[in-house]
Amino acid sequence: MQHYVVGIDLGGTKMAAGLAAADGQVLATVRRPTNVSAGPTAILGALVNMVEELLTTHGLRRDQLSAIGMGVPCLLERDSHICRFSPNLFWRDVDIGSFWHQHFSCPLVVDNDVRLGALAEQTWGAGQGAHDLLFVAVGTGVGSGLILGGEIYRGGRGLAGEVGHMTLIPDGPVCNCGNRGCLETYAAGPAIARRAREAMAADRGSLLWQLCGDKGEDVTAELVSQAADKGDELAQRIFEETGRYLGIGLASVATLLNPERIIVGGGVALAGEKLFRPLRQTLAERVLTVPGIDYPVLPAALGSQTGVLGAVAAALKL
């Protein structure tokens, strides 16, 4: 009997579940928006329904699932599968494992979503061949996953990799984590939109006013990217600043860990060179290094499948 795995990517705005064969090939993916306001029980129930949909569509039974991998944007007790805190899902002490095992009996692995993204990029993407890499996902939040010595690095208490919650500006905006001035409050998608809205108040001539239908509250990071591509100076300045903020933060991490590669993914990274150029420039200016040693900054190679593929890779390791 042929067996399969499922990889689940739970994000602050979107969630996906992918059915994969034993060789890691993803056969089908189901995507849904994440209704954060519905709470953890409803969200986990929706994920269960997505997995059942994949099985039904392919005529599979539950006993043909050999493992399920799940990536969640949270601080996690990995052995117990308890999410202790997720600033973007607004979860505290959510027992993912107990809920999940009410529905599926196969082995389950749950890990931080960006750590699994790092595993995916190392296995199939821009990190192939690297034993030490930093993967950064810039989207609803800013998270990172570390591969050190060829393995995911979690730290002594399992909390390593929260680069988005390093303090960048001590008295900066309040972050969802409760701190002030985190990198995430300057470089994540919602932060880009916030900074754009603040700048638009003093620039009624910005193309962003047209793109958002003259409703400043409707500005998104994606609209800022579109306006920048059309030559809007305000939007271009916002992305220039965003790249610099990321470069400052990542220079500190690179100085500490000396990775072979830095890989940047997530929805904000789709902005391309208008983000990567100032990021690379700032990193080069600020990182401590010696002649002949640089830090390649590469775009993630796996696109929207990164999270699902990371969860698949983790499931295949069980």
C-alpha positions in Angstrom: 0.0 0.0 0.0 1.4 3.4 -1.0 1.8 5.9 1.8 1.7 9.7 1.7 2.5 12.7 3.9 0.8 16.0 4.4 2.6 19.3 5.0 0.7 22.2 6.6 1.7 25.8 6.5 -0.2 28.0 8.9 0.4 31.7 8.5 -1.1 34.9 9.9 -3.1 35.7 6.7 -3.1 32.4 4.7 -2.9 28.7 5.4 -2.1 25.8 3.1 -2.0 22.0 3.2 -0.2 19.9 0.6 -0.4 16.1 -0.1 3.0 14.7 -1.0 4.3 11.3 -2.1 7.1 9.5 -0.3 9.7 11.2 -2.6 8.5 14.7 -1.5 6.7 15.5 -4.7 3.6 17.7 -3.8 0.6 16.2 -5.6 -2.0 18.8 -4.6 -2.4 21.8 -2.4 -5.4 23.4 -0.8 -5.2 27.1 0.4 -7.5 29.1 2.6 -7.4 32.6 4.3 -6.6 32.4 8.0 -9.5 33.8 10.0 -7.4 34.9 13.0 -10.4 36.3 14.8 -12.1 32.9 14.9 -9.6 31.6 17.4 -7.4 28.5 17.5 -10.1 25.8 17.7 -11.8 27.1 14.5 -8.4 27.5 12.7 -7.2 24.0 13.6 -10.6 22.6 12.6 -10.4 24.3 9.2 -6.9 22.7 8.8 -8.4 19.2 9.6 -11.0 19.8 6.9 -8.4 20.8 4.4 -6.5 17.5 5.0 -9.7 15.5 4.7 -10.4 17.3 1.5 -7.0 16.3 0.1 -7.6 12.7 1.0 -11.1 12.5 -0.3 -10.2 14.2 -3.6 -7.4 11.6 -4.2 -9.5 8.6 -3.0 -7.1 8.0 0.0 -7.8 6.6 3.5 -6.5 8.0 6.7 -4.3 5.0 7.3 -2.4 5.8 4.1 -1.0 8.9 5.8 2.4 8.0 7.3 3.0 11.4 8.9 1.9 15.0 9.0 4.2 18.0 9.3 2.9 21.4 10.4 4.6 24.8 10.5 3.2 27.4 12.9 4.4 31.0 13.5 4.9 30.7 17.2 7.1 30.0 20.1 6.6 26.3 20.5 7.2 23.4 23.0 8.2 21.1 20.2 7.9 17.8 22.1 4.5 18.5 23.5 3.3 20.4 20.4 2.0 23.3 22.6 2.1 26.8 21.0 3.1 29.0 24.0 2.8 32.3 22.1 2.1 33.5 18.6 2.1 37.3 18.3 0.5 37.2 14.8 -2.1 34.5 15.5 -2.7 35.9 19.0 -2.4 32.4 20.5 -1.2 31.5 24.0 -0.9 27.9 25.3 -2.7 26.2 22.5 -2.3 22.4 22.6 -2.0 21.7 18.9 -1.0 18.0 19.4 -4.0 17.0 21.6 -6.5 18.6 19.1 -4.8 17.0 16.1 -4.7 13.5 17.5 -8.4 13.6 18.0 -8.6 13.4 14.2 -5.5 11.7 12.9 -3.5 8.8 14.5 -0.4 9.1 12.3 2.8 10.8 13.7 2.8 14.5 13.8 5.7 17.0 13.8 5.1 20.7 14.6 7.7 23.3 14.3 8.1 27.0 13.8 7.0 27.8 10.2 10.1 29.7 9.2 12.4 27.0 10.6 10.7 24.6 8.2 11.0 27.2 5.5 14.8 27.0 6.1 14.7 23.2 5.9 12.8 23.4 2.6 15.3 25.8 1.0 18.2 23.7 2.2 16.6 20.5 0.8 15.1 21.8 -2.5 15.8 25.5 -2.9 18.4 28.2 -2.8 20.2 26.6 0.2 21.1 23.3 -1.4 24.7 22.3 -0.5 24.9 24.8 2.4 25.5 23.6 5.9 25.1 27.0 7.6 22.4 29.3 6.4 20.0 31.9 7.6 16.5 31.9 6.1 14.4 35.0 6.6 10.7 35.2 5.8 9.3 38.8 5.5 5.5 38.8 5.3 2.9 39.4 7.9 5.8 39.2 10.4 9.6 38.8 10.1 10.8 35.4 11.1 13.9 33.4 10.5 15.2 29.8 10.5 18.8 28.8 11.1 20.5 25.8 9.7 23.8 25.3 11.5 26.1 22.3 10.9 23.5 20.9 8.5 20.6 20.8 11.0 17.9 23.1 12.2 19.1 25.1 15.1 16.5 25.7 17.9 18.6 26.9 20.8 18.8 25.7 24.3 15.1 26.4 25.1 13.8 26.1 21.5 13.4 29.8 20.9 16.2 30.5 18.5 15.5 32.4 15.3 13.2 35.2 16.3 15.1 37.8 14.3 11.9 39.9 13.8 11.8 40.6 17.5 15.3 41.9 17.9 15.1 45.5 19.0 16.0 47.9 16.1 14.8 51.2 17.6 14.4 51.2 21.4 11.5 53.7 21.5 9.9 52.5 18.2 6.4 51.4 17.6 4.7 48.8 19.8 5.0 45.3 18.4 2.5 42.5 18.6 5.0 40.7 20.9 4.6 43.6 23.4 8.1 45.0 22.9 8.9 48.3 21.2 10.9 48.9 18.0 11.3 45.3 16.8 12.6 44.8 13.3 9.2 43.4 12.5 7.6 46.8 13.2 9.7 48.4 10.4 10.1 45.7 7.7 7.0 43.4 7.8 4.2 43.9 5.3 1.8 45.6 7.8 4.7 47.9 8.9 5.4 48.9 5.3 1.7 49.8 4.9 1.7 51.8 8.1 4.8 53.7 7.2 3.4 54.4 3.7 0.1 55.7 5.2 2.0 58.0 7.6 4.0 59.4 4.6 0.9 59.8 2.4 -0.6 62.2 4.9 2.0 64.7 3.8 2.0 63.8 0.1 -1.4 64.0 -1.6 0.4 63.6 -5.0 1.5 60.1 -4.4 0.2 57.5 -6.8 -0.7 55.4 -3.8 -3.8 57.6 -3.3 -5.1 56.5 -6.7 -4.2 52.8 -6.2 -6.1 52.6 -2.9 -9.1 54.5 -4.2 -8.3 57.6 -2.1 -8.7 55.4 1.1 -5.4 55.6 2.9 -6.5 52.9 5.3 -6.6 50.4 2.4 -2.9 50.7 1.5 -1.0 47.4 1.6 2.6 46.5 1.1 1.6 45.0 -2.2 0.2 48.4 -3.4 3.3 50.1 -2.2 5.4 47.7 -4.3 3.2 48.4 -7.3 3.5 52.2 -6.9 7.2 51.9 -6.6 7.4 50.0 -9.8 5.5 52.7 -11.5 8.0 55.3 -10.3 6.2 56.8 -7.3 8.9 58.4 -5.2 7.2 58.0 -1.9 6.7 54.2 -2.4 10.3 53.9 -3.7 11.6 55.6 -0.5 9.5 53.3 1.7 11.1 50.2 0.1 14.6 51.8 0.2 14.1 52.3 4.0 12.7 48.7 4.4 15.8 47.2 2.7 18.0 49.3 5.0 16.2 48.2 8.1 16.5 44.6 7.1 20.2 45.1 6.2 20.9 46.5 9.7 19.1 43.6 11.4 20.7 40.9 9.3 24.2 42.4 9.6 24.0 41.7 13.4 22.9 38.1 12.8 25.6 37.5 10.2 28.3 39.0 12.4 27.2 36.6 15.2 26.7 33.4 13.2 28.7 33.8 9.9 26.3 31.9 7.7 27.3 30.7 4.2 24.2 32.2 2.7 21.3 34.4 3.6 18.0 33.5 1.9 15.1 36.0 2.0 11.6 34.9 1.2 8.0 35.7 2.1 5.5 38.0 0.3 7.5 41.2 0.8 10.5 39.6 -0.8 8.5 39.4 -4.1 9.3 43.1 -4.4 12.6 42.0 -5.9 15.6 44.3 -6.3 14.0 47.4 -4.9 14.2 45.6 -1.6 17.3 43.4 -2.1 19.6 46.2 -3.4 19.4 48.4 -0.3 19.4 45.3 1.9 22.6 43.9 0.3 24.3 47.4 0.4 23.5 48.0 4.1 24.5 44.4 5.0 27.9 44.9 3.3 28.4 48.2 5.0 27.6 47.0 8.5 28.6 43.3 8.8 32.0 42.5 10.4 34.0 40.5 7.9 37.4 40.2 6.3 38.5 40.7 2.6 37.4 37.8 0.4 34.5 36.7 2.6 31.0 38.0 1.8 27.5 37.1 2.6 25.4 36.2 -0.5 21.8 37.4 -0.1 19.6 35.2 -2.3 15.9 35.3 -3.0 14.1 32.2 -1.8 13.6 29.7 -4.7 10.5 27.9 -3.7 7.9 30.7 -3.7 4.5 30.1 -2.2 5.3 26.4 -1.7 8.1 27.1 0.8 6.0 26.5 3.9 4.3 23.4 2.7 7.5 21.9 1.4 9.2 22.6 4.7 6.4 20.8 6.6 6.7 17.9 4.0 10.4 17.6 4.6 9.9 17.5 8.3 7.2 14.8 8.0 9.5 12.7 5.8 12.1 12.7 8.5 9.8 11.0 11.0 
